[in-house]
Amino acid sequence: MTIDAVKYDANGLVPAVVQDFYTGEVLMLAYMNSESLAITLEEKRTCFYSRSRQELWRKGETSGNVQHVVSVRVDCDGDALVVQVIKDGPACHTGAESCFFQNLYEDESRQKFTLQALYDLIMGRKTDAQEGSYTSYLFAKGREKILKKVGEESTEVVVAAMKNDKQETIFEVSDLCYHVLVLMAECGISVKDVMDELASRHVVDKKVKQETMQ
């Protein structure tokens, strides 16, 4: 499909749903005209048309929260867009990660689990310690304690896998993932940092040893 096939409404606009590339979370709904869509594709960062100001606006122009475009998809009728992005900061002008943070209804039994959501929860226990929280306890004990737990959990993964016990291995890998996320939060490393590093490698079949330049 080409850009010329996109269908605009009577005002020359097409709705664009912006989605986080890593998490799939819907970040915002905005509108594009033919010019802003062309700019978006050329610059590989989102550019919209403001219906209230009646002018083009590049996301992050003043806030710095630029959205780097990964893909732009058009629906079956050609009159709506889904734009997947890697964002430099919150999508909402309120400072929220997504504009869709006001809950009208949610089936709590079907909440979607993500590593980012778990990481955010862990960060919350770091910045706002909770009495009785194991995570807050780890942060209070410090990096040495967290590193010790990562080492212990790594060993338990190896032991479980050597026993060829799938369920025990799943349990121990989950423990290890949790403690690694705690370590990441302690070191100021985000989930995005790790995802970006993995994405930059492009290969899974060739072992590349990291070396320290002397």
N, C-alpha and C positions, 0 to 999 in steps of 0.2 A: 504494500500500500504506500502511496506517496502522500506528501503533505497537501497536495491539491485535492485529494479525495475527502479531506476532513470537512464535515458539514457544520456550518455555523448557524446560530439562531437569527431571529429578525434583527437583533442588535449587533450581529457580526461576532458573537462570542460562542465559545465552546467550554463547558465545565471540565475542569482538570482536578482529578482526585490525586493527591500527592501521598505516596506511600514510602515508608522506611524500607530501604533495600535489604537491610539485615534482619529486621524483626517482622516485617510485613505490616506493622502498625500504620493505620491511616493517620496521617499527620494534619492534613488540612484540605479544604475544598476552595479552589479559586477559579478564575476564568482567564482564558486566553483569547486573543484575536489572532488573525493570521500573522500579524507582525511579531507579536510576542512569542508565538509558537516557533516562528522562524528563528528568532533570537535564541530561544531555548535550545533548539537543535544545533545552532551554530556555535554557541558559547558553552554548551553542555552544563548550563546552570539555569535554574528556573527563572523565567520572566513572565509576569502576568499582566493583565489589564485590570486596573482598578475601576469598578463601576461607579464608586462614589466620587473619586477624583477625576475620572475620565482621562486617565493617562497610564502609560506603561510603568511598571515597577519591577525591578529586579529584587528578588528575595535576598535579604542580607545587605542591601545597599547602605543602610544606616546602622543596623544592628550587628552586622558581621556574621549573621547566621545564614550563610550561603548554603544552598541546596545543589549539590553536584549530581547531574542527571546520569543515571545508569541506563534507563530505558524509558521509552514512551510507547504506550499501547493504545490502540483505538478500538472502541467496542464494535459490535457487529453492524450497527446502524451508521457508524461513522460520525456520531454526534456527541461523543464523550471520550475523555482521555484518562488513562491511569499513568502517572509519572512516578517511577521508582527513583529514589534519590539517596545519596549519602549526605547527611546533614552535618554542618559544622556547629550547630547549636539548636536550641529549642525552636520549634516551628511556630508556636503561638506568641502573639504580642504580649500575653500575660506572663510569659516565662515558662509556661508548661511545655513539655516535650511535644504534645499533640494538642491541636485545637479541640479535639473531641475528648474532654476530660470530665464532662458533666454527665453523670449516670442517670438515665431514665429507667432502665431495666437491665438486670443481669442475672442469669442463672448461675449462681455461685458454684454449682456442681460441675459446670462445664467451662470454667475459667481456663484460658490457655496459658500453659506454662512456657516461659522462655528463660534462657540464661540471663538475658538482660534484666528481666523482672526480678530474678533471684539476686543478681548483682546489686540492683537498686535497693532491695530489701537489706542486703548485707551492708551497703553503704549507710543506710539509715541507722543501723545498729552501731555503726562506727561514729557517726556524727551526733547521734542522740542515744546514748547508752541506756539499755533497758535492764532493770534488775531481774535477775534470773535467766537472762539470755546468754546462751553458750557463745554466740557470736560476739556479743559485747565483752564477755569474759576473755575471749581470745585477743581482742584488740587491747584490752586492759593489761594483759600479760606481755604484749609486745611481739615484735617480729621474731625473736628467737623461739618463742613458744609456737608461733604459727608455722615457722619453718620446720620445727620438730614434728608437728602434726602432719605436715605434708610428707615428710620422710616416712613416718609411721604408716600413713595410708598408702603410700607408694609400695611399701613392702607387703602390705596386706593384699594389694591388688595382685602382686606377683605370686604370693602364696596361693591365693584363690584360683588363679589361672593355671598354676602348676597342678593343682588338684583336679583340673578340668571340671570345676563346679560352676556352671553358667550363672545360676542365681546368686551364688555367693560373690562371683566376680562382678556381676551387675551392681550388687550392693556396695562392694568395696570401691568400684570405679566411681559410683555416685558420691561416696564419702570423699574420695580424692578430688573430684570436680568441685565439690563444695569448698574444701579447704584451699584449693588453688584459687578460687574466686575470692576467698578471704585474703589470701596473700596478695592477689592483684589489687584489691581495695587498699590494703596496707601500703603497697608500693606506688599507688596512684596510677595503676595501669587499668585502662578501661576494656570492656569487651570489644569495642570498636578497634582499639589498638591491636588486639590479637587477631581479629578478623581481617584487618587490613594487612597484617604481616602474612597471614596464611594466603590471602588472595594474591599477594605480590609474588608468591613463589611459583605458582602456575604448574608445579609438578608434584606428583605424589609417588612416582615410581623410581625416582633417583634420589639417593641420599646425599645431601649437601651438608657437609660438616661446617659448622660455624667456627671461624678461626679469629683469634685476636691478633691484630696487626701490632707488631713490636716496633 
